[in-house]
């Protein structure tokens, strides 16, 4: 049963990259709170599967296949959402990662590594946030946007320079948008997770890397997709109506330590 304190029942939420991993967990948590998640993924089959999962929780959903690095595709998902539901209340820019690229030092990498990772993590967030905001402004009902960054945007991560730089950019974009959109009653916040246990988090790395990363986290485990989803619920609900422009560290206490775990993205 949806929590009345969250007041999310019937709210419409686009979650990009929600066909798997962290985005799937975010969409599931929103559905459990009574919101209607729009599942956006690069792979149509994944989006369809997650949409069925959340509909089984008793809410309406919509599955959309899109590449959010392309402005026209981003606009299409927003238009399709408004056409189906008549509104957009929440936007979660979750797409990110290395996009299949292997980690590399600055000296050993080439421009394509930098360009592709920055495009996926920063440019895509900008494109989505802009489209979300325009739809919310047109409706005149306010709204909430949450960007997913990373602790890598706050601390040096060896062999992940474009990823960390892009996530730092996401945090800055969040603050700027919070200022620009406040007059429209749109709040914009950000979440910076540490390592979250998803299939692609430790892609291209040996199995022991996962255990090594968990050892550095005070809580004693990696994050779970639902952990991040819980923070999203908080940030898009009226419970945080006076919070905007902030980055919430969801890192199991890692940022309180001096430890630097093996880079995992």
N, C-alpha and C positions, 0 to 999 in steps of 0.2 A: 504494500500500500504506500503511495507517495507520501513523503513527509510534508505536512502543511507548512512548516517553517521555511522550506525551500521555495515554495510557491512556484514550482516549475511545471505543474500539470498542464498539458496542452501547449506549452511553449515549443517553438520550432527551432531546431538547432542543426546547422550544417557542421559536420565534423570531417575535415579533409584527412585523407590517409587512414580511413577508419575500416578498411577491409581486413585488417590484421593488427596484431601488436597493441601498442599503446592507444592508437585511435579506436580500435575495437573496444578496449576497456573503457575508454571515455564515453563512447556511444552507449555501451551497456549501462553504465552508471546513470547517464542522463535518462535512459529509458526507464530504469528502476525508479527514478524520481518523478516519472510521469511525463517527461518531455518526449517530443517526436523527433528522433534523430534522422537526418538526411545523411546516408552513408555514401561517401565519395572515395573512390579508389581508382588507381590506374588500371587495375584488373577487374573487369566487369563481374566475373564469377565470384570473386571475393566480396565485392560490394553486395551482390545479391544474397550471398550466404549470410552475411551479418545482418542485413535488413530482415531476413526471415527470423533470425535469432531474437532481434529486439521486438519484432512484432509478436513473437510468442510471449512476450512479457505484457502484452495487452495494450500496446501503443501503436500508432500509425508510423510508418517509415517510408522512405523513398531511397532506392539504390540508383546511383549515378556513376557512370564511368567517365573519368576526365583526367587530363594532364594539367595540373594547376600551374605549371610553368608557362602556360599559354593563356593570354588574356581572354581570348574568345571563349575558351573552354571554361574559364572561371565564371565569366558572365553567364554562360549557358546553365551552369549548376545553380546560380542564384536565381535566374529567371525561372527555371523549372521548379525550384522550391516555392517561389512566390505564386506561381501558377497553380501548383497543387494545393498548397496550404493557405494561400492568401496573406502570408506574413513571414517574416524572419526575425526572430528574437535574439538568437545566439549564434555566434560564429566562432568556431575553434579551428585555428590554423595549426594543424598538427604535422603536416607533411615535412619531412626532413630526413637526415641521415647522409650516407655517403653515396647513395644511388648506385651501388655496385662497384664503386671505386675502391681500390686498395689504399690503405693508409700509407703516407709517404712524408718524409721530411721536406722542408722547403727546398733544400739543395738538390734533393733527388727527384723532385716532382717537376711536372711541366705545367704550362698555363691551362691545359685542358682539365687537369685535376682541380685547380682553383676555380675555374669558371663554372664547371658543372656542379660543384658542391655549393658554391655561393648562390647559384641560380636556384637550386633545389631548396635551400634553407632560408635564404633571405628574400630573393626576388619573388618567389612563390608566395611567401607570407605577405609581402607588400601587395601583390596582386589580389590575393584573397581578402585581406583586410579592407582594401579600397572598395572592392565590390560589395562586401558585407555592409560597410558603412553607408554607401550610397543607397542601398535598398532600405536600410533602417531609417535613414534621413527622409527618404521619400514617403515612408509610412508614417513618420512623425510620432512613433511610440517609444523611442529610445531603444536601448538594447545593450548587449554585453558581448565583448570580443575577448577571447583568450588566445594568446600565442604560446606555443610550446618552444622554449629555447633549450638550454642545457647548462649544466655547471661548467662545461667546457668554454662557455662564453665569459666566464669569470676567472678561470684558472688556466694557466698554460697546459696544453695537452700535446705532448710530443707526437709528431706525425699526423696531427689533425689541424694544422694551422687554418685552412680555409673554413673548416667546420666551426672551430672556435670563434674565428672572426665573424662569420655569418651569424652565429648565435648571439654574439655581443651586439651585432647590428639589430637583431630582432628585439633585444631588450631596449635599445635606443629608440627604435621605431615605435615600440609600445608606449614609451613615455611621450613621444611627440604626438602620436595619435590621441593619447589620453587628453592632452591639452587641446588639440584641435577639435575633438569630438564632444568634449564636455558640454558645450552649449546646446548640443543636440540630445543630451541625456543618454549618451552612449559611453559606457565605461570600457576601458581597455586595460587588461592586465596580462601578466606573463607568468609562466611556470618554468623553472629551471630544474629539471630532474638530474640526478646522477644516473648511474647505470640502471636501466630497467630491463627486467628479464623478458625479452621478446626474442623470437626466432632470428631476427636480423641484427640484434645488438652486438653479438660477437662474431659476426660474419667475417670470414677470412682470418680468424684467429684460432690458435690451438685451444682445446677444451679446458686446459688448466687455467686459462685466462679468466674464465668466469668465476671460478673459485677464488682466484687471487684478488679479483675486484671486490668480492663480497667481504673478504677479510679486513678491508680498510674501512668499512662502513660501521659506525658505532652501533647501529641497531642490529647489525649482525647478518644482514641479508641484502640481496638486491631488491630494488623496487619492483612492484608489480603494476601492470597496467591499471588495475583498479585503484591503486594508491594515487596515481595521477588523476584518474577520473574523479576521485573524491575531492581533490583540490579544485578541479574544474567546477564541480557542483557548488562549492563554497563561493567561488568567484563570480558565478553567473546568477546567484540567488540574491534576494533582497537582504540577506544577512550581511552582505558586504556592499551595501548601497553607497557607502561613503568611501569606498576604496577604488582608486583608479590610478593607472600609471605605475603599478608596483610589479616587481618580480618576486615571486614566492619560490624559495628554495625547497624543493621536495627531494631531499638527498639522503635521508636516513641519518643526518647529522654529519655527513662527510665534510661539509664546509667549515665545521667547527674544529676540525683537526688540521694537523700539518702534513698529514699523509697525502701522498700523490699516487693513487692507484695506477696500475697499467692502463694506458689509454684504451677506451672502449667506445668512444663516441657518445 
